[in-house]
């Protein structure tokens, strides 16, 4: 079930209404049933995988809370990780591994291995697997007590707003709230309205912006061999904005839906394209995943509290794994590795940059300086997105070579840009929607207020006028596909 579907438009009000009126003691059971139904709308059989991950990590948590010897704790957490990551590997990386093994065998003139399995990638498997594994680590570290109620813990793993594409929640946040679910005041006007505003804004980002940008990006990437510099630059920028609006839109809907029911999920995006450096970008982009890798991989590897060489090795390992987490293909690994290289170069060049700005008497707090940093960071991240979006490394290579060599400025004057999938009317709608996105991000960047927080500070008439405009925009200008099919969110594939 997709957030941007008519099914969800019926499902969510029913879930919320029942949640509001039923006895406090059984609320979490109702949400658990609703969450499994939500997931089973994709493939009922794969709900078994969530159940297996849930049981293993729940039992592991109980064992860790009762064990006193470090050796037995190590074994418990190792088994938990091994089983969960094995399931993830089998469904997500088995084909990739077999393909690369066969490539090596072919070079050695050895017969290739056949693939007896043909499974669809379970939606959201990377997200709920990481969320469940973080719980066992938190219990092991003593940061949270093991949850004794299996149904409540099952809800933590499968909570439907953030189940299939995050944010990847921590047990210290979401599970703690679920343990206190009976104390939540279900009817809170301001909280509910704020949550609904977030949901509508998320739908606007997805259906008006991301799905329209996807037409532009898909057209360019599919025809890259026949296009020149201008179209290819536009295609790369379109995808950079598409993935932000698509994934940011999903996160906003998820956080808003949880807020309507009284739960506070962690922020997942904070104006990432206003970042003034790559490190700053990763503090703003997919925050739940970047902080997960920081806390459960980078720091355990040694983090930055070691030699510079070791620190850079830790960074590269973290980003290469992050790339592989996103997809079972080498282009994702290169994308992650490129961000690792960016961070290393940024760190290495910092003393030089500081000396240069000091000698030139550059005001590093000036708007012009920060704006320049933002443009450079946006260029670097957009360049990396080419590898992320391309279907292969060879396609990415071709795309980049043509982008830097096939100059064609005349397309600005011969209406060549109208051949990229959007006519003048669609481009005008896109421009207005992007202006709305820019204003909203500027508001958040400068005033530290999200759109929902800003509107909640305004008069009721203004608040509802903006809300009505957004709703009408989604229904009138949203892209619904053939026969009103809803477009899937990009991160459902990860």
Secondary structure, DSSP 8 states (H G I E B T S, - for coil): --TTSHHHHHHHHHHHHHHHHS-GGGHHHHHHHHHHHHHHTT-GGGHHHHHHHHHHHHHHHHHHHH---HHHHHHHHHHHHHHHHHHHIIIIIHHHHHHHHHHHHHHTT-------------TTHHHHHHHHHHHHHHHHHTSS-----HHHHHHHHH-GGGTTT-----IIIIIHHHHTGGG--S--HHHHHHHHHHHHHHHIIIIIIIHHHHHHHHHHHHTGGG--HHHHHHHHHHHHHHHHHHHHHHHHHHHHHHHHTT-------S-GGG-SSHHHHHHHSSHHHHHHHIIIIIHHHTTTSS-HHHHHHHHHHHHHHHHHHH-SSHHHHHHHHHHHHHHHHHHHHHHHHHHHHHHTT--TTSHHHHHHHHHHHHHHHHHHHHHHHSSSHHHHHHHHHHHHH---GGGGTTTGGGGSS--HHHHHHHHHHHHHHHHHHHHHHHH---HHHHHHTS-HHHHHHHHHHHHHHHHHH----GGG-----GGGG-
